[in-house]
Amino acid sequence: MAMKKYTLLTLLVLIAAPFSLPAEAPRAEDTVVDIIVTSQKHDHASPWQKGPILRTKATGCVIGGKKIVTSSYAIANHVMLEVLKKGESRKYQARAEINDYHAGVAILSVEDDTFFNDLRASELSTADKMIGRSARVYTWDSLGTMKEYTAELAKSSIRFYEPTCGVLMHQFSTSMNEGGKGEPVFIGGSLAGIATGLNAETKTLYVLSAEVVRRTLVDAKDGRYDGIPFFWIESVDMQGNNNLRDYFGMSGGDGGVLVTMVPSISSGAGTLRMNDIILSIDGRAIDDNGMYDSPYGKLYYFGLVQMNRFVGETVKMEILRDGKKIRVSFDLKPVPGRCCFMPLVSNGADPRYLVFGGLVFQELSIGYLEAFGTEWRKRADKRLLYYYDNVRVLSGDRGRESVVIMSRVLPGTVNRGYQEHNNLPLLRVNGTTIKSVPHLKKTLEALKDAYVVFEFEGATTIVIDRNEALRGEKELLRTYNIDAPSAVD
């Protein structure tokens, strides 16, 4: 993969060019737009089908280059996007050029350029324009009236989308009762960020910083969007613990964080080690709480690796290893396509499954856990939650590419006696360790044995007559209205 290299001058040119300050800040009604989202989510409990078609409303803001920015989660699982302006009723077809669930941001374009004729692009704010000033949040209501809410900045911090993708997010106190779906937040006429969540009880509005939007646009400037660099280590803050500092030989003036694990798929794997202490990143010192000084105040050190950095760039660190200070460097990797031992983002992804003899096999994902309901952390099968809780450790296990589970049994004569089994992690089929659903499919197709022996964790074994399963496949699929016995791509 060709690496993206940006000098400071290049970044300044790329950032400044599209966002030159207009003669006056645009009025909210000239830059805030409605987004009608038609969406359909996969039913991860029955992976061969989708859930109901929904139509919801989100909000966006016009930015330079005839683009619209909004929250990726406000348009999650969309199948069609339409935009409206100034409370008008005419809908224009839109398309998500970037929809990054790891960064939480989406950039839309509109097929008909005339949509932008009487709209104006907003300038992206910077830290110096935000301090000590009240914010305004805007959205169109159902009657086509612009609604304005006040908001006060409470704090700025690095918050994480899975898998550990750090973004700069502002928390505002507000009087809003509903929202968090892409509403633009303005301070002094500049776009401070895009709302991505609202806690109605605490009246806290979570806002993706304009820095995230700016980074996204710079990343895509060369026509290829790589996303947030993948940095996924575990660490412990020293918290001024003198015993810990003395044990590792830290000097009095140093701060840092203790590395406790580096999954093999992360940037920095093979360079950073367990018990390294990260002292500084690209010359920026880390304190004992894992924080560094930024224009937005103290931020968690992941921001130095992910906030304004790009895939392919080299990160330089000073670390303490075995009592000696050394300098190390490594290149930043992209987030893997099917990330991790268990995918932690399921929006927009087609679940892979296979049905054999009425046994339903699929790969464990966050989407499957969420099928247990909003309280899935309490209700989901504890055997499956083990993988979620240990995903970082298990992502370094190359024996299996994913967790294949038998989610349930579709009752039929071929599986009589096994129909109460569900949520069983699969280990082996006729002695072959199963790595993924595609691997399971190839393994079953290659078998010539009379019986197929499925071995699961917990010493559970299911034996299916192979010929009987194949003879009854079409009838079983017809009974349960399943179009295909598998989906593996």
N, C-alpha and C positions, 0 to 999 in steps of 0.2 A: 504494500500500500504506500502510495506517495505521501510524504509527510507535509503537513501544513506548517509553514514557518512564517511568523509575523514578527517583524521588528517593531519597536515602540513607535517609530515614525509611521510605519505602515498602518498600525492599529489606529493611530490618531487620525490619519487621512481617511481610512475606511469608516471610522465611527463618525467623524465630523461631517463628511461630505453629504450623506443623505439627511442629516438632521440640522442643517443650518437654521439659525433662529429666524422665524418669520417676523415680518414687520410688527405684528401683534399676535398674541396667542389666539387660536381659533375658539369660537364659541363652542360650548359642549354640543349643541344641536348640529354643528357643522362637522363634528369628528366622531361622535358616538353613534353606533349603528346597532340594530337588532339582528340577531342570528336565529333562524328557525332551524332546529336540529331534528332531523328524522333519524332515529337510531334503532338498532336491533341487536341485542346482545346474545351471544351464544349461551345455550343452556348447558352449563358444564356438568350438571347431573345427568343429562341425557345428551351426550356430545354430538349426536347425529342431527340435532334439531336446534332451532333458535327460539328465543323468547318472543314476546309480543313486540309489535312495531309501536314505537313511542314518538310523540312529537313534543319537544320541549323548547324553551326559549333561553338563549344566552345573549350576552352583550359583548360587543367588540369595539375597538377603537382604530381609526384610520391612522396609519403611519406612512413614512416615506416610501416611494416606489409603488404607489397604488396597492398597498397591502393593508390587511386588517389583522390586528393581534387580539388574541383571546386566550382563555385557559384551555389546555388540552382536555382536561377532565370535564369541561362544560360541553364538549362535543364528542365525548367518548363513544366509541362503537357506532359512529354515524354512518349512514348509508347515503344521505343527501343533506346538503347544506344550502340554505337560502338566506339572503341578507336583505334588510330593508333600511331605509334612511329617513331621518327627520319625521318619524312616525307615519310615513306613507304606507300605503297598502300594497304597492307593487313589489313583488319579490324577484330578486336577481339570483341566478345560480352561482354558487361559490364552490371553491375547492380548497382543501387543506394542503398547501404546499409542504408545510412542516407540521407534524403533530407528534410532539415529543413528550411521552408520558414520563420519561426520566427527568425532564426539566420542567414539566408542567405547562409548557407554552405551545401555542399553535399559531401559525401564520397562514392566513387565507388570502387567496386571490379571487377575483371576480371575472367571469367570462366576458361580460359586457363592460368595457372600459367607461362607458357613459355613466355608470353608477357613481363614479368619482367626480363628475363634472362640477357639482356645487358643494363638494366636500373638501376639507382641508386636513392636511396631515399634522399630527401633534408632534411636538418636540419631546424627546426623552429627557427626563430630569437627571440631575446629578446630586451627589450628597450635599454639596454646598447650598443647593437651592431648597433643601428640605428641612434643615434644622430650625426648630422653633416656629414652624408655620403650620397652620391648620390645612387639612385636606378636604377635597370635595369628591364625592362619589356620584356617578351619573348612570342612569338607565332610563329607557323608555318604558312607560307603563302600557297596559292593554288598550288605553284610550288614545295612545299616541302623544301623551304629554311627557315632557322631560321631567324626571324626578331627580332631585338633588338632595344628598345627605352630607352632613358634616362628619369628619372623622379626625381623631387626634392620634399622632404617632406615639405608640407606647414603647416599642423596641424593634431593633433589627437583629437578625440572627441567621446563621446558616442552618437551614432545615433540610430534611432529607426525603426524597422520593426513593422508592426501591429501584434497584439495589444500591443503596447508599450513594445516591447522586445528590451532592450538596448544591443548593441554590440559595441565593440571598432573598430572604423573605421579610417583609415588614408586617408588624402586627399593629392594627389600628383599633382604638375604641370607637364605637359608633352606635347610633340609635337604630340601625337597620334591623328589621325582623326577619328578612329573607334576602338572600343574595349569595355572593361567592361564586358566581357563574360568569366570570369574565368582565365584570364591571370595571371600567377604567377609573383610576384614582388620580386626581390632579392636585398638584401643589404649586401655587403661583402660576397657573396656566400651563405647566409642563406635566407630562405623563410620568407619575411617580411609580406606577405599576398597575398590574392587572389582578383583580380579586380572584382567588382560587378556592376560597372556603370561608364559611361564616359559622361561628359558634353563637347561636341565638340566645343561649342562656347567659353567657358571659359578655355578650355583645362585642366579640372580638372578630374583626375582619382580617383574614390572612391574605396578603397581597404579594404576588411575585414582583420583585423589584424591576425597575426599568433596566437595571444592569443585566438581568437575565435576558430580556428582550434584545438589548444591544449585543450581547454575546452571541445570541442566536443568529442575528442578522449578519454579523461579521463572519461567523462560521460558514454561512451559506453564500458568502459573497463570491466564491469561486465556482458556484453552481453545484457544489457537493456539500451536503450537510452531514457532519460526522457525529454531532451530539456531544454531550458532556463526557470528558475523559473518565475512564473506569478506574476508580481507586477505592479499594474495598478491604482495607485492613482493620484489624481490631487493635485498640490501644487503650491504655489506662492513664488518666491524668495523674501527675505526681502529687498534686494538691499540697505541696509544701511539706510532704512527709519526710522528715529528716532521716529516719531510719532507712527509708527506701533510697533516698538520695545518697546517703553514705555507703549503702551496700553496693550501688552501681558506680560509685566514684565520681559523682557530680560535684563540680566546684560551686562555691557559694553564689556566684553571679549568674549561673546558667538556669534556664527553665527548659521544660520539655515534656514529652509524652513517651510512655513506655510501650513499645510494640509487643503485643501478646500473640498475634497471629497474622499471617499473610497468606490468604488463599492463593493457590497456584494460578488462578485465572486473572488475578489483579495486576494492574500496573505496579511495578516495583517488586513483583515476585522474582526471586533469584538474586535480588539486590538487597532488599531489606530482610532482616531476620528477627525471629523472636528474641526479646530482651535488648534489641537496639533501642536507644533513646533518641528521638528526633529532637534536635536542638533548634534548628532553623531550616527554612525552606526558601531557596533563592535569596538568601541573605536576610530574610525576615525572621526575627527571633520569635520563638514560641514560649509562652510562659507555662507555669506549672499547672494551670487549668486548661492547657491545650488551646489557648487563645492568642491572637495576634492583633496588633493595632491597625485599624483601617479607618477611612473617612466616615464610615458608618458606626464607629465605635469598635469595641472588642468583638471579634468574630472567631469562630472555631477554625482550627488550622486546615481543615479540608477545603476551606475557601481558597487557600493559596494554591491548591492543586487543581481545583475544578471550576472556580467561579469565572475567571477570565483567562483560562488556559484552553488549549486545543489539542485534539488528537494528533499525535506525531511529534509534539513538542517535547523537549527534554526538561525534566525537573531536576534541580540540584539541591541536595540536602547536606547539612552537617549533622552527623550523628555521633553518639557516644557508644562505642562497641568494645566490650572487654576492658573498660576503663580508659580507652584512648579515643580522642576525637579524630574522626576521619571524614572525608567528603565522598559522597556517592552520587550517582546520577542514573536516571532511567527514562525511557521514552513512555509517553502516555498512550494507552491502548483505548480503542472504542469499547462501549458496552457490547458484549457478545449478543448475537441475534437471538438465540435461544439461551438466555443467560441462566447460568447456575444449574445446580443439580435439580432444583425445583424452581420453575419460572415464577418470579415475584410480580410480574406485570402480565395480565391476561387480556387487557382491553385490545380489541381488534385482532387477536390471534385466534386462528382456527384450532380447536383442541384435537389432538390426535387420539384415535381410539381404534379398537378392534373387537369384534364380537365373534366368539368361537364356542359352539355348543351351548349358546345362551349365556356364557360368561362374558361380562363386559369389562374389557381392559382399557385403561387410559393412563395418561401421564399426570401425576399429581402436580397441581399448579395452585396459585392463589385463587384463581377463578373457581376451582373445585371446592376449596375450603369455604369461599364466600357463598357457595350454594347452600351451606348449612344455615344461612341467615345472617342478620346483622350482628348477632352475638356469636359468630362462628368460633371465636377463640374459646368460648365456654362450651359450645355445643358440638364442635367437630370431634371426630374420633381421635382419641389421644394417641393412637399409633401414627396417625397422619400428622398431628401437631408436632410430634418429635422431629420430623423432617423439617418443618418450618422453623422450629427453634434452633436447629443445628445446621441450617443450610450453608453457612459459611464453611464450616468444617467439612461437610460432605461434598462441597463443590470441588474440593481437591482430590476426591476419590475418582480415579479414572477407570475403575472397574465397571461402573455403570454411568451412563450419560444422563439418566433421569430416573425418577421413581415411578415404576410401572405398578399400578394397583389394579386389583379386580374390584371395581366399584360396587357391582351388584350382579345378581343372577336373574336372567329373564326365564321364568319357569317354563320347562318343557320336559318331555320324557327323557331326553338325553342327559339331563342334569338332575334327575330325581334324587333327593337326599341332600343336595347341596344348596337348596334354594334360600336358605336363611343366611348364607354367608355374604359378607360385604366388607368393603374397605380393607382388603388384605393386600399388603405389599408383596409383589411377586419377586421370587428369588431365581428359580430355575424352571426350565421346561425340559423334561427328559435328560436332566443332567447338565444342560447348557445354561450358564448364567445370562439373564436377559438384561440388556443395556438400555433398551428403548422400545417403543411400540413398533417402529419399523423393523427393528431387530427381531422382535417377537413374531412379526408377520413372516419374515424370511425363515425363521426357525421352524415355524409350523408348516410352511410350504415344503420344507426340505424333509420333514419327517416321513418315514415309511412304517413306523411301528403301529401295531394294532391299537395301542392305548397311548393317550397323551397324559403325562403325569406333571401336574402343576404343583410346585413346592413354594409355599409362602412363608414369610416370617411368622414366628410363633409356632412352628412345627405343624402347620396345617397343610394337608395334601388333598388335592382333588384329582381324580382320575376320570377321564372322559374317553369313551369309545370313539376313535377318530373317524371311522367310516360312518358310524351313525350320525356324528355331528355334521359331516359333509353332506350326507344324504338329506338331512333335515334342515339344512341352512336356509334355503329359499323360503320354506314354509314358516320357519321361525321369524325371519325378517319380515315376511308379509304380515304375520300375526301382530308384531309390535310396530308395524309401520316404519320400518327402517329401510332407507333407500339402498345403502351399501354396507357390506360387512366390515369395512374399515375405511379410515381416512388417515393417511400417514404422512402426507406431504405438508 
